[in-house]
Amino acid sequence: MTNLPETVQWVLDFLNINKISGKFNPHSYPIKSKRIPIPQKKNLPNIVIENDLIIDKSTGNYWKYRRKVKEPEVDTFKLTKDLEEIEAKIRELLEKKSCIAGVRSVDKKKYEEEKRQNELDAVRKLVSSKDIEKDIEFVGNINDALSLKECKDFFLKNGIPPFKGKKLLLENGKPLSSLNIKSYNDRPKNNSEDGFYNYYQDNPRIEHTFFCEVVENVHCRLERILSNMMWDTKTYKDERKATEDLDSYMRQIIDLYLEFWKGNEVPADSGITPWGARYRGRYAMVIDSMLNKEPFPHYGMIPHALHACILDFGINHKELHQYLRQCSYCGRFWILEKKRGRPEKFCSDVCRERHDDQTREANKKSSKTSKKHKKRNDPKKIMSVLKRKHGENAEKYYKQEIEGKINTYKDFVRRQGKYYKLKP
């Protein structure tokens, strides 16, 4: 839809930051793509198995197993017996100190090679399986995850309405441009690394608090709720309806909006707010924006501005929610034009064409049922039946009784199937 309110268009752009039209985005949509990526034999050296996930490091794609492996039954009697034997061997080794000195440590390099070989064998067996698409499920691409750089570039380029010209500030009062992307990418990712607790708990960096606690949380939560609204689904079994979940989320956003406002609002001596309105208290200002359907004001601090924009989308423009759509191929959100006819399922012709694009196996299957294929192969099938019955006279019988009168094998079975004992 054209001529959308500024805040509505901004929220849609915010949700679509890491979504590209024509690029498959695996979500639990009712419509599934016909061409989902699967592990390829040529990429075997780059495929690894980590935490029960199959990862192709050359493309970034990763999959999970569909079927749960049945846990083997535990023989407690045998386990107890083995444990007693192990304890006896340990006591024997402890008694002989000379034996302990002779015990060699496990060769780590050899162990890693054996582990990698076992992984390769498992992946090779999986890739060569005919039921590979039934065994695994495509999860996504590691490179498609929302990143700090994408968010920073988006905010610097688009700002946050209704005051786009206002300089956006971080929670520490510094400008958005001061975010250090390199230091965030080089941050410690495991608690075994030096500085892990200092980075996340003792002295949390602004890059982490901005991206994880503000932007990513808001982006993921809002996307999940709106997706459930579009497809009438639930993320969790005990979850309420998506519309109720959205209303509840808006109440949480109001609380956060007021919380940031409390620490930043300093009216002038004249009692006039920075946007030119007379100050009447935080709650009164929120009620005015809701009653008059005006954008919620903000001071330029990113959490405050982000919540203000989402409130305007969720409360003041509820009438547009019925026209909100999500592409079932790339996952992009858009507002549908008010028109009659079937609802659109794709955001563009590119997504529609790529979704309808058949796989090689599907093309082979459809070619077998084509008229051209039947016209070429049906006479051979009929001749093979006639030879079993008429032997050397089969060709003569075919020219006299079949040729020009019966065109397809299906028609031949319908007419003479009982005589030749053929199943329809």
C-alpha positions in Angstrom: 0.0 0.0 0.0 1.3 3.5 -0.9 1.1 6.6 1.3 1.5 4.7 4.5 1.9 6.7 7.8 5.6 7.4 8.4 5.8 5.3 11.6 4.0 2.3 10.0 6.4 2.3 7.0 9.4 2.6 9.4 8.2 -0.4 11.5 7.8 -2.5 8.4 11.3 -1.5 7.2 12.7 -2.3 10.7 11.1 -5.8 10.6 12.5 -6.4 7.1 16.1 -5.4 7.9 17.6 -8.9 7.3 15.0 -10.1 4.7 15.7 -10.0 1.0 13.0 -10.5 -1.6 13.7 -13.7 -3.6 15.9 -15.3 -0.8 14.3 -18.2 1.1 13.8 -17.6 4.8 12.8 -20.8 6.6 9.9 -20.1 9.0 7.0 -22.3 10.1 4.7 -21.0 7.4 1.8 -23.1 6.1 3.3 -22.9 2.6 6.6 -24.7 2.2 9.1 -24.0 -0.6 9.6 -26.7 -3.3 13.3 -26.1 -3.5 14.7 -26.2 0.0 18.6 -26.5 0.3 20.0 -29.9 1.2 23.6 -30.9 1.9 25.5 -31.6 -1.4 28.1 -34.3 -1.9 30.6 -31.7 -3.4 30.6 -29.8 -0.1 31.4 -32.9 2.1 34.8 -31.5 3.2 33.1 -28.4 4.6 30.2 -30.1 6.4 30.4 -30.7 10.1 28.1 -31.9 12.9 27.9 -29.6 15.9 25.4 -29.9 18.8 23.2 -32.2 16.6 23.2 -29.7 13.8 24.5 -30.3 10.3 26.5 -27.2 9.2 27.8 -26.5 5.8 30.6 -24.0 6.5 31.0 -23.1 2.8 27.5 -21.8 2.4 26.4 -21.2 6.0 23.3 -23.4 5.7 22.5 -25.6 8.6 19.9 -28.4 9.3 18.6 -30.4 12.2 17.4 -34.0 12.4 13.7 -34.5 12.1 13.5 -37.9 13.7 14.6 -38.4 17.3 17.1 -41.3 17.6 15.6 -44.0 19.8 17.6 -44.3 23.0 19.1 -47.7 23.5 17.8 -49.8 26.3 20.1 -49.9 29.3 21.0 -53.3 30.8 21.5 -52.4 34.5 22.9 -55.8 35.4 25.6 -55.6 32.7 26.3 -52.0 33.6 26.8 -52.8 37.3 29.1 -55.7 36.3 31.2 -53.5 34.0 31.4 -50.8 36.7 32.8 -53.4 39.2 35.4 -54.5 36.7 36.5 -50.9 36.1 36.8 -50.2 39.9 38.9 -53.3 40.3 41.2 -52.2 37.5 41.5 -48.7 39.1 42.5 -50.2 42.5 45.0 -52.4 40.8 46.6 -49.4 39.0 46.7 -47.4 42.2 48.6 -50.2 44.0 51.2 -50.3 41.3 52.6 -46.7 40.9 55.0 -47.9 38.2 52.0 -48.7 36.0 50.6 -45.2 36.4 53.7 -43.6 35.1 53.5 -45.9 32.1 50.0 -44.9 31.2 50.1 -42.7 28.1 47.9 -39.8 27.5 45.4 -39.9 24.6 46.8 -38.5 21.4 44.6 -35.5 20.9 45.4 -35.1 17.2 44.5 -38.8 16.5 41.3 -38.5 18.5 40.3 -35.4 16.5 41.0 -37.1 13.2 38.9 -40.2 14.2 36.1 -37.9 15.4 36.2 -36.0 12.1 36.2 -39.2 10.1 33.2 -40.5 12.0 31.4 -37.2 11.2 32.3 -37.5 7.5 31.0 -41.1 7.4 27.7 -40.0 9.0 27.3 -37.1 6.7 28.3 -39.1 3.6 25.7 -41.7 4.6 23.1 -39.0 5.1 23.8 -37.2 1.8 23.7 -40.4 -0.2 20.3 -41.4 1.3 17.2 -41.1 -0.9 15.1 -40.0 2.1 17.4 -37.1 3.0 14.6 -34.5 2.9 12.6 -36.7 5.3 15.5 -37.1 7.7 16.6 -33.5 8.1 14.9 -30.1 8.3 16.4 -26.9 6.9 16.8 -24.4 9.8 18.4 -21.4 8.0 21.7 -19.7 7.2 24.1 -18.5 9.8 24.9 -15.4 7.7 21.2 -14.4 7.6 21.0 -13.6 11.4 20.4 -10.0 12.4 23.7 -8.3 13.0 24.8 -5.2 14.9 26.2 -3.6 11.7 22.9 -4.0 9.9 21.0 -2.3 12.8 23.5 0.5 13.1 23.4 1.3 9.3 19.6 1.1 9.3 19.2 3.6 12.2 21.8 6.0 10.8 20.1 6.0 7.4 16.4 6.0 8.4 16.5 7.6 11.8 13.4 7.0 14.0 10.2 9.0 13.2 8.4 11.2 14.0 11.5 13.3 14.4 13.9 11.9 11.8 16.3 14.8 12.0 16.8 14.4 15.7 20.3 13.0 16.6 19.9 9.5 17.9 21.7 8.8 21.2 22.7 5.6 23.0 21.8 4.9 26.6 25.2 6.3 27.7 24.5 9.6 26.0 26.9 9.1 23.1 25.9 9.3 19.4 24.9 6.1 17.6 28.0 6.4 15.3 30.2 5.7 18.3 29.3 2.0 18.3 32.4 -0.2 17.7 31.4 -3.0 15.4 34.9 -4.6 15.4 35.0 -4.9 19.2 31.6 -6.4 19.3 32.5 -9.0 16.7 35.7 -9.9 18.6 33.9 -10.2 22.0 34.4 -13.3 24.1 31.7 -15.8 23.2 32.4 -18.6 25.7 32.6 -18.4 29.5 36.0 -20.1 29.3 37.5 -17.1 27.4 39.2 -14.3 29.3 37.0 -11.3 30.0 33.7 -13.1 29.4 32.0 -12.1 32.7 33.5 -8.6 32.6 32.1 -8.0 29.1 28.5 -9.2 29.8 28.0 -8.8 33.6 30.5 -6.7 35.6 31.0 -4.0 33.0 28.5 -4.6 30.1 29.6 -2.9 26.9 27.1 -0.5 25.2 27.3 -2.5 22.0 25.9 -5.6 23.8 23.2 -3.7 25.7 22.1 -1.8 22.6 21.9 -4.8 20.2 20.9 -7.7 22.5 18.8 -6.0 25.1 17.1 -3.3 23.0 17.0 -3.9 19.3 17.2 -7.7 18.9 14.7 -8.3 21.7 12.2 -5.9 20.2 12.7 -7.1 16.7 12.4 -10.8 17.5 9.4 -10.4 19.8 7.4 -8.1 17.4 8.2 -10.3 14.4 7.1 -13.5 16.3 3.8 -11.9 17.4 3.0 -10.5 13.9 3.9 -13.8 12.2 1.5 -15.6 14.5 -1.2 -13.1 13.6 -0.6 -13.6 9.9 -0.7 -17.4 10.0 -3.0 -18.0 13.0 -0.3 -20.0 14.7 1.2 -20.2 18.2 4.9 -20.3 19.2 4.2 -22.0 22.5 1.4 -24.4 23.4 0.1 -22.3 26.3 0.3 -19.0 24.4 -2.8 -16.8 23.9 -4.1 -15.6 20.6 -1.7 -13.4 18.7 -4.0 -10.3 18.9 -4.2 -10.7 22.7 -0.4 -11.2 22.8 0.1 -8.0 20.8 -2.2 -6.0 23.2 -0.2 -7.4 26.1 3.1 -6.5 24.4 1.8 -2.9 23.8 1.1 -2.6 27.5 4.7 -3.7 28.3 6.0 -1.2 25.7 4.0 1.6 27.4 5.7 0.8 30.7 9.2 0.8 29.1 8.4 4.0 27.2 7.3 5.8 30.4 10.4 4.4 32.3 12.8 5.9 29.7 10.8 9.1 29.7 11.0 9.5 33.5 14.8 9.7 33.3 15.0 12.0 30.3 12.1 14.4 30.5 13.2 17.9 31.7 10.7 20.5 30.6 11.9 24.1 30.2 11.3 26.7 32.9 8.3 27.9 30.9 6.7 24.4 31.1 7.0 23.8 27.4 8.4 20.4 26.3 11.2 20.2 23.6 8.6 19.4 20.9 6.6 22.6 21.7 3.6 21.2 23.7 2.7 22.3 27.2 3.9 19.7 29.8 1.0 18.0 31.5 2.6 14.9 32.9 3.8 11.7 31.3 0.6 9.7 31.5 -1.5 12.7 30.1 0.9 13.0 27.1 0.5 9.3 26.4 -3.3 9.5 26.6 -3.3 12.5 24.3 -1.3 10.7 21.7 -3.7 7.7 21.9 -6.9 9.8 21.7 -5.7 12.1 19.0 -3.9 9.3 17.1 -0.7 11.4 17.0 2.8 10.0 17.0 4.3 9.4 20.5 7.0 12.0 21.1 10.6 11.0 22.1 13.8 12.7 23.0 16.1 11.0 20.5 17.5 8.3 22.9 17.2 5.1 20.9 15.2 2.9 23.4 12.8 5.7 24.0 12.4 6.5 20.3 12.1 2.8 19.3 9.3 2.2 21.8 7.5 5.4 20.8 7.4 4.3 17.1 6.2 0.8 17.9 3.4 2.2 20.1 2.2 4.4 17.3 2.1 1.3 15.0 0.5 -1.0 17.5 -2.1 1.4 19.0 -2.8 4.3 16.7 -2.9 2.3 13.4 -4.8 -0.8 14.4 -7.1 -0.5 11.4 -4.1 -1.4 9.1 -3.3 -4.6 11.0 -6.0 -6.5 9.0 -4.1 -5.6 5.8 -0.7 -6.7 7.1 0.8 -9.6 5.2 4.0 -11.7 5.5 5.7 -13.3 2.4 5.6 -17.1 2.7 9.0 -17.3 0.9 11.3 -14.5 2.1 9.4 -13.5 5.3 9.1 -9.8 4.4 6.1 -7.8 5.9 4.0 -5.5 3.8 0.6 -3.8 3.9 -1.8 -5.2 1.2 -3.6 -2.9 -1.1 -7.4 -2.7 -0.4 -8.8 -4.8 -3.3 -11.0 -7.8 -3.9 -9.8 -11.2 -4.9 -7.5 -13.8 -3.4 -5.1 -12.6 -0.7 -1.5 -12.2 -1.8 0.9 -14.8 -0.4 4.1 -13.4 -1.8 5.6 -9.9 -1.6 6.9 -10.0 -5.2 6.9 -11.9 -8.5 10.4 -13.1 -7.8 9.3 -14.9 -4.6 6.3 -16.4 -6.3 8.4 -17.7 -9.2 11.1 -19.1 -6.9 8.6 -20.8 -4.7 6.9 -22.4 -7.7 10.2 -23.4 -9.2 10.2 -27.2 -9.2 13.1 -29.4 -8.2 14.9 -31.7 -10.6 13.2 -34.7 -9.2 9.8 -33.1 -9.6 10.6 -32.1 -13.2 11.4 -35.8 -13.9 8.2 -36.9 -12.4 6.1 -34.5 -14.3 7.8 -35.4 -17.6 6.8 -39.0 -17.1 3.2 -38.0 -17.2 3.5 -35.7 -20.2 1.7 -36.3 -23.5 5.0 -36.3 -25.4 6.4 -39.0 -23.1 3.3 -41.2 -23.5 3.2 -40.8 -27.2 6.8 -42.1 -27.4 6.6 -44.9 -24.9 3.1 -46.2 -24.9 3.4 -48.1 -28.3 6.4 -50.0 -26.8 4.4 -51.0 -23.7 1.6 -52.2 -25.9 4.0 -54.3 -28.0 5.5 -55.9 -25.0 2.0 -57.1 -23.9 1.2 -58.4 -27.4 4.4 -60.3 -27.7 3.6 -62.2 -24.5 0.3 -63.3 -26.1 0.9 -63.5 -29.8 4.7 -64.1 -30.0 6.0 -63.5 -33.6 2.6 -62.4 -34.9 2.5 -59.5 -32.4 3.7 -56.9 -34.9 1.2 -57.9 -37.5 -1.6 -57.9 -34.9 -0.5 -54.4 -33.8 -0.7 -53.0 -37.3 -4.1 -54.5 -38.0 -5.9 -54.0 -34.7 -4.1 -51.4 -32.7 -2.4 -48.8 -34.9 -4.6 -45.8 -35.6 -7.4 -47.1 -33.3 -5.8 -47.2 -29.9 -3.4 -44.3 -29.1 -2.5 -44.7 -25.5 -1.6 -47.6 -23.1 -4.4 -46.4 -20.8 -6.9 -46.7 -23.6 -5.5 -50.2 -24.5 -6.0 -51.4 -20.9 -9.5 -50.0 -20.8 -10.5 -51.8 -24.1 -8.6 -55.0 -24.0 -7.3 -55.3 -20.5 -9.6 -58.2 -19.5 -8.5 -60.3 -22.5 -4.8 -59.8 -21.7 -5.4 -59.9 -17.9 -4.1 -56.4 -17.3 -4.9 -54.5 -14.1 -6.6 -51.1 -14.8 
